[in-house]
Amino acid sequence: MPIKLENVGIAVRDLEAAIAFFSDLGMTLLGRDTVRGEWTETAVGLDGNHANIAMLQMPDGNGRLELFEYVHPAAIETEPTRPNEIGMHRVAFSVDDIPEALQIAAAHGCHPLRGVATYEDVYKLTYVRGPSGIIVMLAEELKKG
């Protein structure tokens, strides 16, 4: 059976802030919608599901993020995910310039968990605590072939 990644969904506390952050990193806002009703309750498995959503696309067209901000039921605040916790905990992006990407992140109040590391002279990379506590990995390829 062929399989294709459609998108990665991320619940956020502030949809506008998350859109601004990912847009400034280079993603394109494809559209917005408000979803609710029986079809969302069935698909998501959550009674009374009502959310504002936004779909963003990578510049190369090969990846999408669906951001959603719950109206009902109210979003449940949790502690920010730590890198060693089981489950989905980060989204990773290749960037051309880590310092520039970090300046963009900092303009949104988002900073590295510790710093920038070099992996085997192949990548510079860092984990940034993004909007709503999302861990965002930024990786710059050092040896471009």
N, C-alpha and C positions, 0 to 999 in steps of 0.2 A: 504494500500500500504506500503510495507516495505521500509525503508529509512536507508541509511548508509552514514556517513560523509566520503567523499572522501579525501579532503584536505582543507587547508586554504591557500589562495593565498595572497601574500604580495608583493607589488611593492617596490623596493629598488633602491637607487641611486648608490650603489656599490655592485654588486653581489658577488664579491670575499670576501669583508669584511663581508657580511651577512652570507655567507657559512661558513667562518671561525668561526664566533661567535656561530652559532647554532651547528656546528660540535664540537666545544670545550665544549659546554654544554652537548654533548653526542649523538646528532643526527647523523645519517649516511647518507651521500650523495648517493642517488640511481642513479642519472644520471643528465645529462645536455643536453640541446638542444637549437637550435635556431629555432624559429617559425615565420612564415610569410606566406602570401598568402591569397587566397580567403577563405579558411576554417577558418583561425583565424579571418579574418574580419567579417565573418558571426557569429562565435561563440561568439566573444567578443563585436561585435557591434562597431568596431572602424576601419575606413578606413585606409589602409596603415599600419596596425598593424604589427610590427616587434620587437621581444623581444628575449633576451637571458634568458633562464629559468634554474632552478635547482630544483630537487625534493629531499627533505630530509625526513627521516623516524625516528620516535621515536624508542628507543632501544627495546621496547616491541612489535613493529610492528603494533601498533594500531592507530597511528596518523602520518600524513604527512603535511609538509609545502611545498608549491610551491612558490619559490622566483622568481620574474621576474624583469629584468632590461630592460626598453624600449630603443630601438635604434631609432624607429620611430613610431608614432610621439614622439617628445622629451617628457621626463617625466616632469610633472608639479610640481614644488616645492610648498609645502604648509607649513603652520605653523604646528609644531608637535601637534598631537592630545592631548587633555587634558582628564583626566579620566571622567569628567562629560559631555562630548560632546555626542550627539546622534549619533549612528552608531557604526560600529565595531571599537574598539580602542585598544584591547590588545589580546595577546596570553598568556596562562598560562601553567606553567610546574610545576610538582611535582619534588622536588630534595631531595636528602638524606642529604645534608649539605649546608645550606644557606651561611655560611661564605666562603666555598669553591666555590660555584656558584658565589658569589659576587667577589671573586678574579679573576675568569675566566672572568667575565663581565668587571671588571676594566682593565684587560689586553687588552681589546678591546676599552677602553675609554668610557665604559658604566657604569653608576652609578645610584644608587637609586634616585627616585624623592625626597624622604625625609629620609627614614630610614627603619629599620626592626621592624615590629609590631608583637604582639602575639594576636591571635584570640582565646578567651575562652580556653586557655591552650590546644588547639587542633592543631593549626598551627602557625608557624612563617612565615610571608610573607612580601614581598616587591614588589614594582613596580620599574623596572629598565628602563631607557631610553636606548633602544638598538640601533642597526645600523639603519640608515635612520630615526631615531626618533621613531621607533616602541616601544610601551610600552610592556614590557615583565614582567609578574607576576611570581615570584618564590615563591613556597610554600613548606615548610618542615613540614611534619606531626610529631607532638610531641608524640602523644599516638599511638604507633604502636601496633595493636592487632593481 
